[in-house]
Amino acid sequence: MRTSVSLGIAVAVAAIAAGPAGATTSVAVVDRFGPTAVEVDPSTPVTIADDFDSDSFSVAGNSATAQLRAGATAAGVGVGFDVFSFGSFVSRVGDPLASGRAYRLTVNHRGASVGADDIRLVENDYAQWSPLAFADFGTPELSIVTTSDIVPVGSSVRITVLAHDVATGAGSTAAGATVRFGDRTATTGGAGTATFLALSAGPLVVEASRAASVSSPPTTVCAFAGDPSACGVGALPAAGSAGSPGAAGPERARTVGAAGATADAVPPGSRVIFPRIGRSHRAVRAIRGTAGPDRSDISGVEVALARRVGTQCRFRTRSRSFTKPRSCVDRLYLTARQSGAHWLLPVARASLPRGLYRVWSRATDGAGNRERVGLARVNTGQFRIRAAKRLRAPARRRAAER
């Protein structure tokens, strides 16, 4: 006899392009099987059909409803809707809900105040549907933070569990939560943390649960034995070489000194100051910003700049040419010039050509901690180069006479 299972599901919007039609949103859908990524077009309306009759309703492509359906379908998770003249409701993710239960929708861990049809997801938004009894809609929602998602075998990984108040979205450390790390479990203490050793190579599923709380969607930590390419990243520089991130991988969990004491484990941060993210500019000849450490000095800042071509990117090279179109995930980073807390990357002698661009920055400190890219309007975002304003004929003559 098959067991009926109603699933919770989460949608994490990794990147959204507000530019020309055809730009896509990369949606990571997380269910009980782990994350699945899919690209959808946020500019195209989506028709939602009723599970039981011929009713249908059109929603915006960047609505929570549309992106849930697209992502769940790609992940192989069945999703159904009840459709009315005024909108739609999620009726099932997996099997139908039991009587007296419904899906609570939160965006960035805060309870939604309007329906999913009317919510427009933007870059780095995180939406979660949880099947709950109506009386339990105020139940806190758990999330997890790992010190690193790619580590060498034998490294320790610290998991922090947060419990979010869905009225505000604010998170506080969750004591007494059960954390699963592969086939092992541990209970968080008063600081809401549990620490594990990565004992074998490969992906390890991580999730947290606690009584009277909505469990966290699963995520993965990948452990590698010598070659980090097994976890989908490039080979690391040799220890001690320029740009080497040290023994614990490109986003390492921590550094252990000779006496065994834990040294600086927190990555630095960087910010793109110009061009202004989300704005249009007539001319851009350089990307500039700031970087700040946690404890160790900044050892370098790298910047990737790409011109969007449909769903792909053409990355700016050191010679100021562009690569052929390729996946925007396959970034080409260039080393920026530094002066104190400021950095600069020249990219054009006059200006970049017209078009839609995306920029990423990442800083590395003296302890080898490398910043994670993905903070919208901070270390990543889009901007546009528009045509230079043309002078009218009299103005051109006056300019020529000067």
C-alpha positions in Angstrom: 0.0 0.0 0.0 1.4 3.4 -1.0 1.8 6.0 1.7 0.3 9.4 0.9 2.9 12.2 1.3 2.2 15.9 1.0 5.5 17.7 0.6 6.7 21.1 1.6 8.7 22.8 -1.1 11.0 25.9 -1.3 11.8 28.1 -4.2 15.1 30.2 -4.1 15.5 32.8 -6.8 19.2 32.8 -7.6 19.1 35.5 -10.3 16.6 37.6 -12.1 17.1 39.7 -15.2 14.9 42.8 -15.5 16.1 43.5 -19.0 14.8 42.4 -22.4 12.1 39.9 -23.0 13.5 36.4 -22.9 15.8 37.0 -19.9 15.5 34.2 -17.4 15.2 33.5 -13.7 17.3 30.7 -12.3 15.1 29.0 -9.7 16.4 26.5 -7.2 13.6 24.2 -6.1 14.2 22.3 -2.9 12.1 19.4 -1.8 12.8 16.2 0.2 15.1 15.0 -2.6 17.4 18.1 -2.5 17.8 21.1 -4.8 16.9 21.2 -8.5 17.7 24.2 -10.7 15.6 25.4 -13.6 15.5 28.6 -15.7 12.2 30.2 -16.4 11.1 33.4 -18.2 9.8 35.9 -15.7 8.4 38.2 -18.5 6.0 35.7 -20.0 2.5 35.2 -18.3 1.7 31.7 -17.3 -1.7 30.0 -17.4 -2.5 28.0 -14.3 -5.1 25.2 -14.8 -7.4 23.7 -12.2 -6.7 20.1 -11.2 -10.3 19.1 -11.4 -12.1 21.1 -14.1 -11.4 23.4 -17.1 -11.0 26.6 -15.1 -7.8 28.5 -15.7 -6.2 31.7 -14.5 -3.2 33.8 -16.0 -0.5 34.9 -13.6 2.7 36.9 -14.1 5.8 34.9 -15.0 7.7 36.3 -12.0 4.9 35.5 -9.6 5.4 33.0 -6.8 2.7 30.8 -8.3 4.4 30.6 -11.8 7.8 30.0 -10.5 6.6 27.3 -8.1 4.9 25.5 -11.0 7.9 25.8 -13.3 10.4 24.7 -10.7 8.4 21.9 -9.3 7.7 20.5 -12.7 11.4 20.5 -13.5 12.1 18.8 -10.2 9.6 16.0 -11.0 7.4 17.0 -8.1 3.7 17.1 -8.9 1.9 20.3 -8.1 -1.8 21.1 -8.4 -4.1 24.1 -8.1 -7.6 25.1 -7.3 -8.5 27.9 -9.7 -11.3 30.5 -9.2 -12.3 33.6 -11.1 -10.1 35.8 -8.8 -7.0 33.6 -8.6 -5.5 30.2 -7.7 -4.5 28.3 -4.6 -1.9 25.5 -4.3 -3.9 22.3 -3.6 -1.1 19.8 -3.6 2.7 19.4 -3.7 3.1 15.7 -4.1 -0.1 14.1 -2.9 -3.3 16.0 -2.0 -3.5 17.6 1.5 -5.3 15.9 4.3 -8.5 17.5 5.5 -8.0 20.6 7.7 -4.6 21.4 6.3 -3.4 24.1 3.8 -0.1 25.4 2.4 1.4 28.3 4.3 3.5 30.6 2.1 6.5 32.5 3.5 8.8 34.8 1.5 12.2 35.2 3.1 10.8 33.4 6.2 8.0 36.0 6.6 4.3 35.0 6.2 2.8 36.3 3.0 0.2 39.0 3.3 -1.2 38.4 -0.2 -1.7 35.4 -2.3 1.0 33.7 -4.3 -0.5 35.0 -7.6 0.2 38.6 -6.5 3.7 38.1 -5.1 6.5 39.1 -7.4 9.7 37.3 -6.6 12.9 39.2 -7.1 16.6 38.4 -6.9 17.6 36.3 -3.9 14.1 35.9 -2.6 13.3 32.6 -0.9 9.7 31.3 -0.9 8.6 28.3 1.1 5.3 26.4 1.0 4.6 24.3 4.2 1.6 22.0 4.7 0.2 22.8 8.1 -3.0 22.6 10.0 -4.8 26.0 10.1 -4.1 26.4 13.8 -0.3 26.0 13.2 0.2 28.8 10.7 2.3 30.7 13.3 4.8 27.8 13.7 8.4 29.0 13.4 10.4 28.0 10.3 13.9 26.5 10.6 16.8 27.3 8.3 20.4 26.2 8.4 23.7 28.0 7.7 26.9 25.9 7.1 30.4 27.3 7.5 31.2 25.9 4.0 29.4 23.9 1.4 32.7 22.4 -0.2 35.3 21.0 2.2 38.2 18.5 2.1 37.6 15.1 3.7 38.5 15.2 7.4 37.4 18.9 7.8 34.9 20.0 10.4 31.7 21.6 9.3 29.7 23.8 11.8 25.9 23.9 11.2 24.0 26.8 12.7 20.2 26.4 13.0 17.9 29.4 13.0 14.3 29.6 14.0 12.4 32.3 12.1 9.4 34.1 13.5 7.0 34.1 10.5 5.4 37.4 11.6 8.6 39.3 11.0 11.0 36.9 9.3 13.6 37.5 12.0 15.7 34.5 12.9 17.2 33.4 16.3 19.5 30.5 17.2 17.5 27.3 17.7 18.6 25.1 20.6 17.4 21.5 20.8 17.2 21.0 17.0 18.1 17.7 15.5 20.6 18.2 12.7 21.2 15.4 10.1 24.6 15.4 8.4 24.6 12.5 5.9 23.8 9.4 8.0 24.8 11.0 11.4 22.8 13.3 13.7 23.5 15.7 16.5 21.4 18.1 18.7 22.2 21.8 18.7 23.2 23.4 22.0 22.3 26.8 23.4 24.2 28.6 20.5 22.1 26.6 18.0 25.1 24.9 16.5 26.3 21.4 15.8 29.7 20.3 14.4 30.5 17.3 12.2 33.6 15.9 10.6 33.3 15.2 6.8 34.6 11.6 7.0 34.0 10.5 3.4 34.0 12.1 -0.1 30.8 13.0 -1.9 27.6 15.0 -1.2 26.2 14.9 2.3 22.5 15.9 2.9 22.1 18.4 5.7 18.7 19.3 7.3 17.3 20.3 10.7 14.1 19.5 12.5 12.6 20.4 15.9 9.3 19.9 17.7 6.7 22.6 17.0 8.8 24.0 14.1 8.8 23.6 10.3 11.9 21.6 9.3 14.5 23.2 7.1 14.6 22.2 3.4 17.6 19.9 2.8 20.9 21.3 1.5 24.2 19.6 0.7 27.8 19.8 1.8 30.2 18.2 -0.6 33.5 16.7 0.7 36.4 16.0 -1.7 39.5 13.9 -1.3 42.3 15.9 -2.9 40.5 17.1 -6.1 37.8 19.7 -5.5 36.6 19.3 -9.1 34.7 16.3 -7.8 32.4 18.9 -6.1 32.0 20.9 -9.3 34.8 23.5 -8.7 38.1 24.1 -10.4 41.4 22.8 -9.0 42.8 24.8 -6.2 46.2 26.6 -6.4 49.0 24.9 -4.5 49.3 25.8 -0.8 51.3 29.0 -0.4 50.9 30.1 -4.0 49.3 33.4 -5.0 45.6 33.2 -4.6 45.7 30.0 -2.7 42.7 29.6 -0.4 44.6 27.2 1.9 43.8 23.8 3.0 40.1 24.0 3.4 38.9 24.7 -0.1 37.6 27.8 -1.9 35.2 28.8 0.8 36.8 27.2 3.7 35.2 26.5 7.0 38.1 27.5 9.2 41.9 27.7 9.6 43.6 25.8 12.4 46.9 27.1 13.7 49.9 25.1 14.9 48.6 24.9 18.4 45.2 23.7 17.2 43.4 26.9 17.9 40.8 28.1 15.5 42.0 31.2 13.6 40.0 33.6 11.4 37.1 31.7 9.8 34.9 34.5 8.6 35.1 35.6 5.0 35.5 39.3 4.1 32.9 41.4 2.2 32.9 43.5 -0.9 30.5 46.0 -2.4 30.1 47.3 -6.0 29.9 51.1 -5.7 29.9 52.1 -9.4 28.2 51.5 -11.7 25.0 51.7 -9.6 23.3 48.4 -9.5 19.8 48.5 -11.2 20.6 51.8 -13.0 21.2 52.9 -16.5 24.5 54.7 -17.4 25.7 56.6 -20.5 29.3 55.6 -20.0 31.2 53.1 -17.8 35.0 52.7 -18.1 35.7 51.0 -14.8 34.1 49.0 -12.0 34.9 50.3 -8.6 33.9 49.4 -5.0 35.0 48.8 -1.5 36.1 45.7 0.5 36.4 45.1 4.3 37.8 42.2 6.3 36.4 40.4 9.3 39.8 40.0 11.1 42.5 39.4 8.5 43.6 42.0 6.0 42.2 41.9 2.4 44.6 40.0 0.2 42.8 40.5 -3.1 39.5 41.4 -4.9 38.3 39.7 -8.0 35.6 41.0 -10.3 33.6 39.4 -13.1 31.8 41.5 -15.7 29.5 40.0 -18.3 27.3 41.4 -21.1 24.0 39.5 -21.2 23.2 37.7 -24.5 19.8 36.1 -24.0 20.2 33.6 -21.2 24.0 33.5 -21.6 26.9 35.8 -20.8 29.9 37.2 -22.6 32.6 37.9 -20.0 35.0 40.8 -20.2 38.6 39.6 -20.5 41.9 41.2 -19.3 42.5 42.4 -22.9 39.1 44.2 -22.7 37.5 41.9 -25.3 34.5 39.6 -24.7 34.4 35.8 -24.5 32.0 33.9 -26.7 28.5 33.4 -25.1 28.5 30.8 -22.3 26.7 30.0 -19.1 26.6 32.9 -16.7 27.6 30.4 -13.9 31.0 29.9 -15.7 32.4 33.3 -14.6 35.7 34.8 -15.6 37.2 36.7 -12.7 39.8 39.4 -13.1 42.0 40.8 -10.3 41.1 44.4 -9.4 43.6 47.1 -8.3 43.5 47.9 -4.6 44.2 51.0 -2.5 43.3 50.5 1.1 39.6 49.7 1.3 38.9 50.7 -2.3 39.3 48.6 -5.5 39.1 49.4 -9.2 38.9 47.3 -12.4 39.3 49.3 -15.7 37.1 47.7 -18.3 37.1 50.1 -21.3 39.1 53.0 -22.7 36.0 55.0 -23.6 32.9 53.1 -22.5 31.4 49.7 -22.5 29.1 49.1 -25.5 25.4 49.5 -25.1 23.6 46.6 -23.5 22.6 44.8 -20.3 25.5 43.9 -18.0 26.0 41.9 -14.8 28.8 42.2 -12.3 30.1 40.1 -9.5 32.8 40.9 -6.9 34.5 38.7 -4.3 37.2 39.4 -1.8 39.7 37.1 -0.2 41.4 37.9 3.2 44.9 37.1 4.4 43.7 33.9 6.1 42.4 32.6 2.8 38.7 33.1 3.5 36.9 33.9 0.2 33.6 35.8 0.1 30.6 34.1 -1.2 28.9 35.9 -4.2 25.2 36.3 -4.2 24.2 39.4 -2.1 21.9 41.3 -4.5 22.8 45.0 -4.9 25.9 44.4 -2.8 28.4 42.2 -4.5 26.3 41.2 -7.5 23.7 42.9 -9.7 22.8 44.2 -13.1 23.2 47.6 -14.8 22.5 48.9 -18.3 24.6 51.0 -20.7 22.3 53.3 -22.8 23.1 55.3 -25.9 24.9 58.5 -25.3 22.7 61.6 -25.7 22.9 63.0 -29.2 23.5 66.8 -29.5 21.1 68.7 -31.7 22.5 70.5 -34.8 22.8 74.0 -33.2 24.4 72.5 -30.1 26.9 70.5 -32.2 27.9 73.8 -34.0 28.3 75.6 -30.8 30.4 72.7 -29.4 32.6 72.8 -32.6 33.1 76.6 -32.3 34.4 76.3 -28.7 
